[in-house]
Amino acid sequence: MGKPKNASVTATVTLSLSEQSVLLLRQLALRGIYGKNEADVATRLVDAALKEYVKPPLFTLPLRKENKRSTPRLKQGRLQVKAKGTGKKA
C-alpha cells in the first residue's frame, strides 16, 4: 500500500549539510525516529524547528489599571511597556 497523498501544498528544498549532520540523520533514520530515511528525518526536524520558531505566546499579561493606556512592545527581544500619555502634570 502506498503512502497517502499530502493535502498540504509542498515545495522541494535542497540542503547542504556537513558529513556529521548527514551521519546523525542516518542514525536517526536507522532507528526509525522521525522517518525511514535521511530526507524524512530532515523534513521532520526542520518542520519541528519552524513550528517552535513561530509558536504563538501561551498567555499574555494584562496591563495594570494605572497603565491601561500603555502599549507593550518588543524591543531587541525584550518586552517594554511605554505609556502613550505623559501622565500627571506638575
VOTOR-138759 format. One record per residue: residue in three letters; x, y, z of N, C-alpha, C in turn; residue number from 1; chain. Coordinates in Angstrom, 2 decimals, padded with zeros to 5 digits. Layout:
REM residues N
{rec "ala", {X, Y, Z}, {X, Y, Z}, {X, Y, Z}, NUM, "A"}
...
This chain:
REM residues 90
{rec "met", {000.84, -001.18, 000.00}, {000.00, 000.00, 000.00}, {000.88, 001.23, 000.00}, 1, "A"}
{rec "gly", {000.56, 002.19, -000.84}, {001.37, 003.39, -000.99}, {001.13, 004.39, 000.12}, 2, "A"}
{rec "lys", {002.00, 005.35, 000.14}, {001.91, 006.44, 001.11}, {000.73, 007.34, 000.75}, 3, "A"}
{rec "pro", {-000.10, 007.77, 001.74}, {-001.23, 008.64, 001.43}, {-000.74, 010.00, 000.92}, 4, "A"}
{rec "lys", {-001.53, 010.62, 000.03}, {-001.17, 011.92, -000.51}, {-001.26, 012.99, 000.57}, 5, "A"}
{rec "asn", {-000.34, 013.92, 000.53}, {-000.31, 015.03, 001.46}, {-001.30, 016.09, 000.97}, 6, "A"}
{rec "ala", {-002.19, 016.53, 001.86}, {-003.20, 017.53, 001.49}, {-002.60, 018.93, 001.41}, 7, "A"}
{rec "ser", {-001.44, 019.14, 002.03}, {-000.80, 020.45, 002.02}, {-000.04, 020.67, 000.73}, 8, "A"}
{rec "val", {000.10, 021.93, 000.37}, {000.94, 022.29, -000.76}, {002.38, 022.20, -000.27}, 9, "A"}
{rec "thr", {003.24, 021.56, -001.04}, {004.63, 021.40, -000.62}, {005.56, 021.95, -001.69}, 10, "A"}
{rec "ala", {006.81, 022.16, -001.29}, {007.86, 022.60, -002.20}, {009.12, 021.83, -001.87}, 11, "A"}
{rec "thr", {009.93, 021.59, -002.86}, {011.18, 020.88, -002.66}, {012.29, 021.88, -002.37}, 12, "A"}
{rec "val", {013.09, 021.56, -001.35}, {014.22, 022.41, -000.96}, {015.45, 021.51, -000.90}, 13, "A"}
{rec "thr", {016.56, 021.99, -001.42}, {017.80, 021.24, -001.37}, {018.68, 021.82, -000.26}, 14, "A"}
{rec "leu", {019.16, 020.94, 000.62}, {020.01, 021.36, 001.74}, {021.42, 020.84, 001.53}, 15, "A"}
{rec "ser", {022.40, 021.60, 001.97}, {023.78, 021.15, 002.02}, {024.17, 021.05, 003.48}, 16, "A"}
{rec "leu", {024.45, 019.83, 003.92}, {024.78, 019.59, 005.32}, {026.18, 019.02, 005.46}, 17, "A"}
{rec "ser", {026.75, 019.18, 006.63}, {028.06, 018.59, 006.89}, {027.92, 017.07, 006.93}, 18, "A"}
{rec "glu", {029.04, 016.40, 006.75}, {029.05, 014.94, 006.80}, {028.54, 014.44, 008.15}, 19, "A"}
{rec "gln", {028.91, 015.13, 009.21}, {028.47, 014.73, 010.55}, {026.95, 014.84, 010.68}, 20, "A"}
{rec "ser", {026.35, 015.90, 010.13}, {024.90, 016.05, 010.19}, {024.20, 014.94, 009.42}, 21, "A"}
{rec "val", {024.74, 014.60, 008.25}, {024.15, 013.52, 007.46}, {024.24, 012.20, 008.21}, 22, "A"}
{rec "leu", {025.37, 011.95, 008.87}, {025.51, 010.72, 009.66}, {024.50, 010.67, 010.80}, 23, "A"}
{rec "leu", {024.26, 011.82, 011.44}, {023.26, 011.87, 012.51}, {021.86, 011.59, 011.97}, 24, "A"}
{rec "leu", {021.54, 012.18, 010.82}, {020.24, 011.91, 010.19}, {020.10, 010.43, 009.86}, 25, "A"}
{rec "arg", {021.18, 009.82, 009.36}, {021.16, 008.40, 009.01}, {020.93, 007.54, 010.26}, 26, "A"}
{rec "gln", {021.59, 007.89, 011.36}, {021.42, 007.13, 012.61}, {019.98, 007.22, 013.11}, 27, "A"}
{rec "leu", {019.40, 008.40, 013.04}, {018.00, 008.55, 013.45}, {017.08, 007.75, 012.54}, 28, "A"}
{rec "ala", {017.37, 007.76, 011.25}, {016.55, 007.00, 010.29}, {016.67, 005.50, 010.54}, 29, "A"}
{rec "leu", {017.87, 005.02, 010.83}, {018.05, 003.59, 011.11}, {017.26, 003.15, 012.34}, 30, "A"}
{rec "arg", {017.10, 004.06, 013.28}, {016.32, 003.76, 014.48}, {014.82, 003.98, 014.25}, 31, "A"}
{rec "gly", {014.47, 004.53, 013.10}, {013.07, 004.78, 012.79}, {012.51, 006.00, 013.49}, 32, "A"}
{rec "ile", {013.42, 006.86, 013.96}, {012.98, 008.07, 014.67}, {012.78, 009.18, 013.65}, 33, "A"}
{rec "tyr", {011.60, 009.74, 013.58}, {011.23, 010.85, 012.69}, {011.16, 010.46, 011.21}, 34, "A"}
{rec "gly", {011.39, 009.22, 010.86}, {011.26, 008.83, 009.46}, {012.08, 007.60, 009.13}, 35, "A"}
{rec "lys", {011.94, 007.15, 007.88}, {012.61, 005.93, 007.44}, {013.91, 006.18, 006.70}, 36, "A"}
{rec "asn", {014.16, 007.44, 006.30}, {015.41, 007.77, 005.61}, {015.84, 009.18, 006.02}, 37, "A"}
{rec "glu", {017.04, 009.55, 005.56}, {017.61, 010.84, 005.96}, {016.72, 012.01, 005.56}, 38, "A"}
{rec "ala", {016.14, 011.94, 004.37}, {015.29, 013.04, 003.90}, {014.05, 013.20, 004.77}, 39, "A"}
{rec "asp", {013.41, 012.08, 005.14}, {012.23, 012.15, 006.02}, {012.59, 012.74, 007.37}, 40, "A"}
{rec "val", {013.72, 012.31, 007.93}, {014.16, 012.81, 009.24}, {014.45, 014.30, 009.16}, 41, "A"}
{rec "ala", {015.15, 014.72, 008.11}, {015.47, 016.15, 007.96}, {014.19, 016.97, 007.82}, 42, "A"}
{rec "thr", {013.23, 016.46, 007.06}, {011.96, 017.16, 006.89}, {011.26, 017.36, 008.23}, 43, "A"}
{rec "arg", {011.19, 016.29, 009.03}, {010.51, 016.38, 010.33}, {011.22, 017.35, 011.27}, 44, "A"}
{rec "leu", {012.57, 017.30, 011.28}, {013.32, 018.18, 012.17}, {013.17, 019.65, 011.76}, 45, "A"}
{rec "val", {013.22, 019.94, 010.48}, {013.05, 021.32, 010.01}, {011.63, 021.80, 010.33}, 46, "A"}
{rec "asp", {010.62, 020.96, 010.05}, {009.24, 021.33, 010.38}, {009.07, 021.62, 011.86}, 47, "A"}
{rec "ala", {009.64, 020.77, 012.72}, {009.52, 020.96, 014.17}, {010.20, 022.26, 014.61}, 48, "A"}
{rec "ala", {011.38, 022.54, 014.05}, {012.10, 023.76, 014.41}, {011.32, 025.00, 013.98}, 49, "A"}
{rec "leu", {010.73, 024.96, 012.79}, {009.96, 026.11, 012.31}, {008.69, 026.31, 013.12}, 50, "A"}
{rec "lys", {008.03, 025.23, 013.49}, {006.83, 025.37, 014.33}, {007.18, 025.96, 015.68}, 51, "A"}
{rec "glu", {008.31, 025.57, 016.24}, {008.75, 026.12, 017.52}, {009.09, 027.60, 017.37}, 52, "A"}
{rec "tyr", {009.67, 027.97, 016.25}, {010.08, 029.35, 016.00}, {008.88, 030.29, 015.90}, 53, "A"}
{rec "val", {007.79, 029.82, 015.31}, {006.63, 030.68, 015.13}, {005.50, 030.39, 016.11}, 54, "A"}
{rec "lys", {005.82, 029.69, 017.20}, {004.81, 029.36, 018.20}, {004.20, 030.63, 018.79}, 55, "A"}
{rec "pro", {002.87, 030.72, 018.83}, {002.24, 031.89, 019.45}, {002.46, 031.87, 020.96}, 56, "A"}
{rec "pro", {002.39, 033.03, 021.61}, {002.56, 033.06, 023.06}, {001.48, 032.23, 023.75}, 57, "A"}
{rec "leu", {001.85, 031.59, 024.85}, {000.91, 030.75, 025.58}, {-000.08, 031.58, 026.40}, 58, "A"}
{rec "phe", {000.34, 032.77, 026.80}, {-000.55, 033.66, 027.55}, {-000.04, 035.08, 027.43}, 59, "A"}
{rec "thr", {-000.91, 036.03, 027.75}, {-000.49, 037.42, 027.78}, {-000.76, 037.99, 029.16}, 60, "A"}
{rec "leu", {000.04, 038.93, 029.55}, {-000.14, 039.56, 030.86}, {-001.03, 040.78, 030.70}, 61, "A"}
{rec "pro", {-002.10, 040.88, 031.51}, {-002.95, 042.08, 031.43}, {-002.20, 043.28, 032.01}, 62, "A"}
{rec "leu", {-002.47, 044.44, 031.45}, {-001.85, 045.65, 031.96}, {-002.58, 046.10, 033.22}, 63, "A"}
{rec "arg", {-001.84, 046.66, 034.16}, {-002.46, 047.17, 035.38}, {-003.32, 048.38, 035.03}, 64, "A"}
{rec "lys", {-004.31, 048.67, 035.88}, {-005.24, 049.77, 035.59}, {-004.53, 051.09, 035.36}, 65, "A"}
{rec "glu", {-003.54, 051.40, 036.18}, {-002.86, 052.69, 036.01}, {-002.02, 052.73, 034.73}, 66, "A"}
{rec "asn", {-001.79, 051.58, 034.11}, {-001.02, 051.53, 032.86}, {-001.91, 051.16, 031.67}, 67, "A"}
{rec "lys", {-003.23, 051.29, 031.80}, {-004.09, 050.80, 030.73}, {-003.91, 051.56, 029.42}, 68, "A"}
{rec "arg", {-003.31, 052.75, 029.46}, {-003.03, 053.47, 028.23}, {-001.67, 053.09, 027.67}, 69, "A"}
{rec "ser", {-000.98, 052.20, 028.33}, {000.34, 051.77, 027.87}, {000.21, 050.69, 026.82}, 70, "A"}
{rec "thr", {001.20, 050.59, 026.00}, {001.21, 049.55, 024.98}, {002.47, 048.72, 025.13}, 71, "A"}
{rec "pro", {002.34, 047.39, 025.21}, {003.55, 046.55, 025.30}, {004.22, 046.48, 023.93}, 72, "A"}
{rec "arg", {005.54, 046.51, 023.92}, {006.30, 046.44, 022.68}, {007.52, 045.54, 022.88}, 73, "A"}
{rec "leu", {007.90, 044.87, 021.83}, {009.12, 044.08, 021.86}, {010.24, 044.91, 021.26}, 74, "A"}
{rec "lys", {011.33, 045.04, 022.01}, {012.48, 045.76, 021.51}, {013.71, 044.92, 021.83}, 75, "A"}
{rec "gln", {014.40, 044.48, 020.80}, {015.58, 043.65, 020.93}, {015.30, 042.42, 021.79}, 76, "A"}
{rec "gly", {014.13, 041.78, 021.55}, {013.80, 040.56, 022.25}, {013.28, 040.74, 023.66}, 77, "A"}
{rec "arg", {013.12, 041.98, 024.12}, {012.63, 042.23, 025.47}, {011.31, 042.98, 025.41}, 78, "A"}
{rec "leu", {010.41, 042.67, 026.32}, {009.13, 043.34, 026.37}, {009.28, 044.66, 027.12}, 79, "A"}
{rec "gln", {008.84, 045.73, 026.48}, {008.87, 047.04, 027.11}, {007.47, 047.61, 027.10}, 80, "A"}
{rec "val", {007.10, 048.31, 028.16}, {005.80, 048.96, 028.20}, {006.05, 050.45, 028.29}, 81, "A"}
{rec "lys", {005.54, 051.17, 027.29}, {005.71, 052.62, 027.27}, {004.33, 053.26, 027.32}, 82, "A"}
{rec "ala", {004.19, 054.28, 028.18}, {002.92, 054.98, 028.28}, {002.72, 055.85, 027.07}, 83, "A"}
{rec "lys", {001.46, 055.92, 026.60}, {001.12, 056.78, 025.45}, {001.05, 058.24, 025.87}, 84, "A"}
{rec "gly", {000.52, 058.48, 027.08}, {000.40, 059.85, 027.57}, {001.56, 060.20, 028.48}, 85, "A"}
{rec "thr", {001.59, 061.46, 028.93}, {002.69, 061.89, 029.79}, {002.33, 061.72, 031.26}, 86, "A"}
{rec "gly", {001.10, 061.35, 031.56}, {000.72, 061.18, 032.96}, {000.30, 062.48, 033.59}, 87, "A"}
{rec "lys", {000.44, 062.59, 034.94}, {000.03, 063.80, 035.66}, {000.98, 064.94, 035.35}, 88, "A"}
{rec "lys", {000.40, 066.13, 035.24}, {001.22, 067.32, 035.00}, {001.52, 067.98, 036.34}, 89, "A"}
{rec "ala", {002.73, 068.48, 036.49}, {003.14, 069.11, 037.74}, {002.73, 070.55, 037.82}, 90, "A"}
